[in-house]
């Protein structure tokens, strides 16, 4: 099947957004509180690595919110006016933590 040019563009945009959302998760852990996955929008916005990575941080956050990846209590995020709005990851397991499994004897182990 030959993909149309517009379908190809849609796939590229979707892939880029998925990659940005994965990076966003890492950046929230990196910039924010090391004990819980949350960060103030202004702190995330002002981070140099974050500034270099995202074309539009607020747009990436909005897409992540629509997908249930993050939560925040503001309909929009604007630098200055919303610097103190906390952005929270829905998945609170630490970044890079592997899944825990239970063996037949009931003991937990890391994979």
N, C-alpha and C positions, 0 to 999 in steps of 0.2 A: 504494500500500500504506500502510495506517495503522499507525503504530508504537505498540505498547502503552506504557503509562506506565512500566512497569519497564524496557523496552528503551530508552526515552528516557533514563531515569536512568542506566542502565549506560553509554550513549553519552556522557553528560555527564561521568561520573566518569572514563571512559577518556580523553576529550579533556583534562580537567583534569590527569590524571596525565601524559599525553604532554607537555603544556605545562610541567609542573613538571620533568620529566626534561630537557627542552631547556634550561630555566633552570639546572638543576643543572650541566650541562656548562659553561655560561658561568661559574657561580659557582666551580666548581673551578679554572678558569683564573684567575679574578679574585682569589680569596683565596689560592690556593696558590702553588707555585713557578712563576715565569713561564717557566722553561726546560722544564718537564715537567708534564704534567697530573696532579698529585697534591696532596693536602692532608690534613693531620691532621684527623680527625673533630672534635676539640675546637675547633680553629681555625675550621673551617667553621661549627660549631654556634654559636660565640660571635660570629660576624660579624653586625653589626646588620642589614644588608640581607637576609641569609639568614634571620634570625629573623623579619623582617617578612613574608617571602614565603611560607614553607612552613607548612602546617598541621601537618605531622609530618615533619620532616627524616629521621628514622631510617626511617620507612615509605617515603618517596620513594627513599632510598638502597637499601632492600631490594628495591623494585620494579625499580630500575635494575640492581641486581646480578642479579636473576632474568632480566632481558632481555639480559644480557651487555654493558651499557653501562659499568658500573664493577666493580671488584674490591676486596675488602678481606678481611683475614684474621681474621674474627670472625663467629660465627653471629648475633650481635646487636650493636647499638651503643647504649650507654648513656652519657649525659653523666657525666663524672668517671671512671668505670671504663675507658672506651675512648677517652679524649681523644687518645691517641697513636697510635691505629690509623690507618694511612694508607689513604686512599680514592684509588684510581687510575682514571683514565679508560682504557678499552680503546683507543679511537681517540686516538692521540697527535698527530694533526695539529693545529697551532695553531688556536685559535678564529678563525673568520672568514677562514681561508686558503682561497683559491679553488683549484680543481683545476688541475693542471699538464697541459698537452697537448703532444704532439710534432707538429711540422709535417712536411710531406713532405721537407724538407731535413734532418730529424733534430734541429732546434733545439727546445729546450723554451721554452714561453711560458706566462704566466699568463692565465687567462680572466677 
